[in-house]
Amino acid sequence: MSLERKESGDEEGYLNELHDKMRDIVTGFNDSVKGRCAVCLENFCEDQDASFTDRTDLVRINNCYHRFHLICVHRDWFMQRKDEKDSFGCVLQYSIPEVKRCPICRREVEADEIKYIHDSFKQHPEVEDGGYAN
């Protein structure tokens, strides 16, 4: 922080400078593949030096910047799961959610983000592994 701002009591200047530094840190992190998908808890990539934007199997929800495997978000939002039985013999049924939400912050996702995820999956069907009913 600059000495001039400190002496003049320019608190807004501090906040702007802090915001700029945080934006640089977050931007660098959001373009890396470090970290794990919050849905499946698997690492994004074995090669930790790869760029997030170069990967077709990874997506970011733009308004909250949370990152996931494309297949994980697509399954959560668009694919009917197979019925399962719990340890007591009861059938568990899962339905496709009407309102799509970010799996981390639960923020309601906007229509353009939903379309982006759906279209990305259509363009890259190779990410499907057959784990869910169609």
N, C-alpha and C positions, 0 to 999 in steps of 0.2 A: 504494500500500500504506500502511496506516495506521501512524503512528509508534508507537502502542501495541504493535502486533504486532511491529514491528522491535525495540523495546526489550525485550520479554518473550521474544523468541526463538520466537514462535509460528509455526513453519514450516508447520504444518497450515493455519493461517489464510491464509498466502501461497498455498498450493496451492489452497485453496477459492476464493480471490479470482481467481487465475489461471484456474482452471477456469470460473468464471462469465464472465469476460471472453472466453475462447475460445469458450464456448457461444454468447454473443451474436454474436460475429463469424461463426461457422459457421452459425448460424441465419439471419442476414441473407444470407449468401452462398447458402445452400441454397434460399432463396425468391426468388432473382434468376435471371434467364436469362443472366447473364454466364457466359462459358465455352463449351466445346465438348463435344459428345458424343464419348466415348472410342472408340466403335465406328466411326462414319463420319467423325469429325474435323471435322464441320460445326458452325458456331455454332448454339446453341439457338434463337436468335431474332434478327431484324434489330432489333427494338425492344428495346434493352438495359434499358429502364425497366419492362418488363412483369414481372408476377409469375409465378413458376414454377408456383404452385398453381392459377393461373387457366388454364393451358394443358392441353388434353386430349391433346396429342401428345407430352407430356414425362412421364417417370416417374422416381421415385426408389426405389431399393432401400432399404428402411427401416433395416435393421440396420447397413449400412455407409455409408449416405447418398450413395452414388454415383448420379449422374443421367445419364439417357440419353434419346434419342428413343424413344418407344414402339415404333415400327416396327423400330428397330435391335435392341432386346432381344428383341422377338417373333420376328424373323427368326432370330436367333442360337439361340434356345431351341426354337422350334416349327416352323420351315419348312425343308423339304428344299431344298437348293440344287441348281441344275442342274449336271450334270457338266461339267467344263471340260478342255481340253487344255492342257498346259504347252508351253513352247518346244521340248521334245524329242519332242512327239507323244504323250506318256503321258496317259492319262485320269485326272483327279483327281476322286475321289468324296468328297463330304461327307455326313456322316450327322448326324441330330438327336442331340444329346447326351442320354444317359440322366440324368446328374446335371447339374442347372442350376447354373451358377456366375456370380458377378458378373464381368463382362468386365474390370474393373479389378483388384480385389484377389483374384479367384479363390476367394472364400469361397463355400462351398456355400450356396445360397439355400434358405430354408425354404419349406415347402409353401404357406403363406398368401401369401407374396410371389409365388410362381409363379402361384397362382390369381389374384392381383390383376392381374398383367401380362396374363395370358390373358383375363380378363374385361374389362379395360380395352380391349384390342384388339377384342374382340367388340362392345363398346359404341360403338367409333369406327372402323369399317372404312374411313373416308375417309382414314386415314393411309397405307393401302397404296398403293404405286405400281407394282405388277406386276413388280417386279424379280426375284422368286424363283418357282420352281415351286410349285404348290399340292399 
